[in-house]
Every structure is written in structure tokens, then in C-alpha cells.
Amino acid sequence: MNAPLRIAWLGHTSPALGGGMATYSREVVARLRQRGHRVTFFQHDLPPREEAPRAEADEAVLLESLPVGHRLVLSSLGARRKLRERLERGDFDVVHASFWFSSLDFDLPDACRRAGVPLVVTFHVAFDNRPSVWSSLTSATYRLYAPTLAASDRVIVFGASQRDVLVELGVPAETLRILPNGVDVEVYSPGPSDWKERLGASLLFVYMGRVDSEKNVDVLLRAFLDSEPDSGVSLVVMGGGGERKRLQRQYRDPRVVFTGHVPDPASRIALLRGADAFFLPSSVEGLSLSMLEAMACGAATVATDVGVDGDALRGAGIVLDPRGLDDQLRLALRELMEMPWLAAPLGRLARERVVERYSLERNVDALVDIYRELTA
């Protein structure tokens, strides 16, 4: 029987900073602990206004950090010193970091090499191969990170297209491992929900995630209202972000409901269970956890073909080309409004896809195999 592993995990707990990365860290760490592995969670010690829940791990280590702007985090010299000292004590078999984490990212390969501890990185940064403003920005981020990723022992990516981008930038193919995100298909599953009753809705559409520019929530809202839904059709936007307040002021319509960020997982699951369809019209993505969660709950899913989302959804939902997003969103909305019976079979296909390919159990099995490969 293999001995339990001692894992140093660098990840987010703040939804404002981490988004899906915070969910990834929370759920994977919890599952690793359930299997008997000892996980020390290194997380940001944020100012009070940004305070986030403490991670449930065997030990939590707070690193002095300062959020700057949207999602950039600067770590102090004291944080760098604290991390290096802990690594050099010989407490860990492997280090796993979710990138981006902070300005510490670029120090990690050297720090781990000095401590003699292998480094595994999950590279969450969104991307799209089509020319656009957002793809140009994310392409620059990929070029910035490529040398650091090349110096890591293993780099986890979500699909072949993301792997190919990094190989072109000089990250060795033998370093890269394709390991898609996973969701707990027992927790995220179809079930009863009172959301339609609460809203008085006969048809419920949902967006859930960060409400930021690259997510194109404004395009979704405009397309929804341009489709002239009747009073029994509701669109719920669940999530916080830089665009939420502006959009909430702009779209004052009884058919549109903004909830803001909802920290309670049970409330989010109830919304997804009540949804006839889930929409994710992003310009760039990695592999969206919120999309996989909606699929697992049996919601018909509509998403753009960016990052690895299109690969995950194709054949089990409606995949949109981001270059004609306005028109394609209107068409998808009208189809689901005029033929609401389509939602149920699409939801079943979505659920089957996640159970088959994207379960959390499958993800953690493969992750532990990577750890064992490096520590053998």
C-alpha cells in the first residue's frame, strides 16, 4: 500500500481573486485529505476587505500579500522567505501550485529545486486561438509564463489545444499532462429546486460566474431582451465582478435577476438544478468549472468554443462561435424559448458527458498518479 503523501498546495480561497481556481483548490484539497494525504495549504493573507474563507487543510499557512487591480497579487519579501523556509525544512514530498497564484509564481521552480521537492503546476490561465483583444492579452500571459512552466517538473493543462500552445512556446511536451477539471457528480446532480416557483418562471436561464468584461454577460443580457421573452421567462445572473453593478443599473427588467456572489454551495446547486439552460458566452476560458457544474446538474448548456470548453461540450450541448456571438446567442435563446422541450434531452446529454469524462474522482486519481510518478 502506498504511503500518504505530504503535499504543499499553493492556491486561492478568495472567489474575487481566484474564481474557478478557488473552487478547484477547495474541492481537490478536500478530496486529497479524504484519501489520507496530508495537505498544507499556502494561501494569501488578504486585507480585511478582501478576507476569504480559510482553506480546510491539515495546516494553513498565510502568506502576506496585496491584491492589485483586478486579479494580480503581489507577495511580500517576507512571504517569499516564509515559503522557502518551509520548503527547505523537508516537510513535503511534492509542491502543487495553481497558476496564477501571485508574483511568487516565477520564484517557485528555483525554490523547489533548492529544496529538492518536485513542483506540479496547474495552469488555469484562459485562452483562445482566434485573433481578438482578449486572446492577445492571454497570449501575452502565456509567453510570460512559458519559461517558468518549462522549469517546472509537471504542468497540468485541460486539453490538447492548450498543450499545443505551450509546446509552441517552448514548454517540453514531456512535462505537460492533460488533466481536465473535475466536479463531484454526486453533489452536482439533478434534483428538486424551488427557483422557478420563487421567480414565477415557466422557463429559467442561468449565467453563473464572474461578471467581468471577458465573460460577455452584457452580450447575453442584450441578446436575451432582444429575443423578446415573455413574462414567464427569467434570466438569473449569479456572481460578482467588476461589471455587475453597471449591468444591474443598465438592465432593470423584471425578467432579469442579479443575485451577486452567493457563497453557499447548496444555493448555487439549487439554482443549477432549477435551470432549463445555462449560458457561458466568454471570449476566453480554460475549462470552466461553472459550466461543468451546470452540465452535471442536468442543465442544457450553451457555451462559446473557447479554451477547452467547446471540446468538453461538443455533442452534448450548444457550442457557439465567439466571432458571431450576438447572432448565435439570439438564435440559441429563441430556439430554447420556442422549443422548450429541447432542454431536457440536452440536459441529459450534458450530465452523461460529465459523469463519463469530468468527475472529480477521476481527476484526483490521475493527479495522485502524477505525484507518485515524481516521488517514486
N, C-alpha and C positions, 0 to 999 in steps of 0.2 A: 504494500500500500504506500502511495506517495505521501511524503510528509507535507504538512501545511506550509504554505509559502508566506514569507514576510514581505509585504508589498507597501512601498511608499507611493501614495496616489496624490497627484497634483491636479486639482480640479476646482470647478466653480460650485458654489451653492447659491449664489445670488441670481435669480431669474433675470434681473435687469442687465447683469453683465454676461451671464452665461447662456441664457435662453435654453435651447435644447441640450447644450453641453452640461448645464446644471442637472437636468433630468438624467442624462447619460451617467454622470458621476454618481448621483444618488442611487440609481437603480442597480448599476453594475457593482458598486461597492457593497450594497446590501446583500446582493446575491453571492459575492465572494465571501463575505462574512458567514453567510448561512452554510457555506461549504467548509467552513473551518479555517479559512485563511485569515491571517492577521493583517489588517489594513490600517495604516497610519495615514490620515487624510490631511494633507497640507492645503490650506485654504487662505483666502485673503482676510486680513483683519481690517474691515472697512470702517470708515467713519460712521457715526450713529445714523445719519440719514440714509446710508446705503446698507445698513446692517442686514445680514442674511441669516437664515437658519444654520445652526451648526450641523455639520455632517454627522451621521450616525456611523462611527467607525470605532475601532478599538482604541484609537487615540487621535485627537485632532490637534494639529499644530498650526497656530495662527502666524501668518507672515505679514509684516507691516507693509501696507500697500495703499496706493492712492489712485482712484479711478479718474481718468482724464477724458473728457468728451464722452463720446457715445459708448465705446466698449474697451477702450485702451486702458490698461492697468500698469502703473509704474510701481515696481518693487524697490524698497529701500536697500541701502548697503547692508543694514542690519538683517534684512530678510535673506539676502544672498549668503551672508555669513552663517546665519542660523541653519539654512538648508544644507550648506556644505558641511558644517559640523555634524549634523545629524547623519548625513550620508557616510561620512568618514568614520563614524562610530561602529560600523559593521552591523547595524541593526536590520538591514534589508537584503533580501535576495534579488529584488527587481524594483525598478522605478517605473511608474506609468504616469505619463503626463498627457492631459488634454490640451491640445494647442488650438486656438491661442489661449494661454493662461495669463501671462504677463510679460514684462520685459525680462523676466528670468528665463524665458524660453531659450534664448540664444546662449545662455551660460550652461544649460543642462548637460549637453554631451560631454563637455570638458569636466564638469563637476562629477558626473557619474564615472567617467573614465578614471579620474584621480582616485575615486573611492572604490573602484573595482566592482561596480554594480551595473548590470546591463540596463539600458534605457529603452522603453517602449513608448511610442508616441501615437496617439490617435489624432489625426489631422482633420479637424472639423471644418476648416475654412471653406465657405461656399464657393461655387464656381459655375461658369457656363462657357462653352467653347464658341458660342456665336459672338460676333462683334457687338458690343454695347458699352455704354458708360460703366455699368456695374461690372461687366465681365472684364473690362480694362482695369478697374480698381482691384478686383480679386486676382487678376493675373499678376499684377504688381506684387501683391501679398505672397503669391506662390513663389515668385522669383526671389523675394526677400527671405523666405523660409527655406528654400531649397538647400543651401549649404548646411543649415542646422539639421534638417531631416536626413541629409546624406551622411552626417556624422553620428546619427542615432543607430541603435542596434536593430530595431524593427520599427516600421512605420505602418500603422493601420489606416487603410483607406476604405471607402464604402463601395467602390465599384471599379470596373476596368477602365472607364473613361478618366476617372480621377487618377488612377495609377499611371495611365499613359502620359498625362500632363506632367506628372512628377518625373517620370523616366526621361522625358524630353529635356527637363531642366537639370538633369544630372544626378538624380537620386538613384542609386543602384537598384536594379529590378529585384535582386535577391534580398534586399532589405524590406521591400514592400509586401504587405499581406492584405488581401481583400477580405474584409470582415464587416458586413453591413450592420447597422444599428439593429437592436432587437427590442421588442416590447413583451411584457408579461401578458401572454394571451389568455391567462386565467382571470387576471384582474381587468384587463381591457378586453371586454367581451360584450356581445349583445345582451340586453336586459331591459327591465322596465325603467321608464323615465317620465317625470311629470312636466317636462319643459313645454311641450305643446299645450298642455292644459293651462299652465301658468300664463302663456302668451296668447292663448286663444287662437292658436295657429293650426291650420289644416296641413300645412307644408312648412318644414323648418330647414333652412340652410344655415350653415355654420362656417365661420372662419375662426381658428384658434391659433394664436402665436403672437410673436412680437408685431406691434403695429408701427413698423418703420418703413422708410421710403422704398427699399428694395423688395418689400413684400407686396406692393401694389394693391393695398387694401382700398385705396381711393378708386382705382380702376374697377375693382369688384363692386364697390358701392354704386358707382356711376352706372355700370352695366346692369346691376340689379334693378335700380329705379327706372332706367331707360326701358327695361323689359315690361314695365307697367304691371307689376304683380298686383293681384287683388288683395283685399284687406286680410285674407286668411293666410297669406304667405309672409313669413318672417325671416329676416337675416340677423343672426346674432354674431357680434364681433367680440370675442373673448380674448383679452390680452392687453398688456400695457406697452408703451413705447413712445418714441418721440413724436409720432404723428397722431396719437389717439385724441388728444384734446382738440386739435384743429379739426379733425374729421368729425368729431362729435358735435362741434359747433356748426359745421357746414351741413351735415346730414341730419337735420332734425325732422325725422319722419317716423310715424308710429310703427312702420313695418321694419325699421332698423333699430336694433338694441345693442348698446355698448355696455359691457359689464366691467371693463377694466381687468386688471390682473386678478385672477382667482387662485389663491394658493392651495386651496383644499383639493386634493386629487379626486375625491369622491364627487365633488361638484362638477369637475371637468368631465369625468367619465359619464355622469348623468346627462350632461349636455350632448356628448358624442352619441350616447345611446338613443337620445331623442331626435337626433338629426336625420333627416331624409338624405341630405347630401352635405359633404364637406368640400370647401373650396380653398385651394392654396395657389394663388396666382403670382408667385415670386419671380423676380428677374434672375436670381441666383440662389442656389441651395447646395448643401452637401447631400445628406439623405435625411429628410425631415422626420423627426420623431413624432411631431404632432400629426403628420399625415399617416404614419404607420399606426398610431394610436386610434385615429378615426377609422381606418380600414379594419383594425382588429375589433372595433365596436360595431362593425357592420354597416357603416355609413357609405353610401355611394360616394365615390371620391373623384374630384376634378382637380387636376394639378398641371402646372407647366412642366415642359420637358427640359428641365434644367438640373444641373448636378447629376445625381443618380436617381432622382425622383421619377423621371419618365421610365427608366428601366424597371423600377420597382412596381410601377402602376400599370404599365402597358399590358393589355389583355385582361386587366381586372378593374378598369375604370376608364375615365375620360382624360386623355392626355392632350394638352394644349401647346401649340407653338407660340412661344413668347413674342415672336415678331408680329403676330396679328392678334394680340391679346384681347383688345376691346371687342372685336367682332366675334372671336371664338367664345369669349365668356358669355356674350349675349346669346349666342346660339345654344350653348350648353344650358344656360338658365331657362331659356324658352322651352327647350326640349323637356327639361325636368318639370317645368310648370304645366306644360300642355299634356305630357305623358307621365304623370307622377308614378304610375305603376312600374316605370323603369328602375326606380330607386331600389326596390327590394332585391331584384336579381343582381344588380350591380353591387349592392352591399354584401350579398353572399359571396360573390367572386372576390371582393376585396378582403373579406375575412379569411377565406380559404388561402389567398396568396400569403397573408402574413403568417398564418399558422404553419404553412409549408416552408417558408423561406426566412422569416424575420422574427422568430421567437427569441426572447431574452435567454432562455435556457440554452438554445443553440449557440447564441452569441458568446455566452460565458464559457461554454465548453471549449470553443475554439480559442478564446482568449487565454484560458489556463494552459492549453496546449502550447501557445506561443511562449508563455512564461516558462514552462517546463523545458522547451527546446533551448532556451537561453541559459537555464540554470543547471542543465544536466552535467 
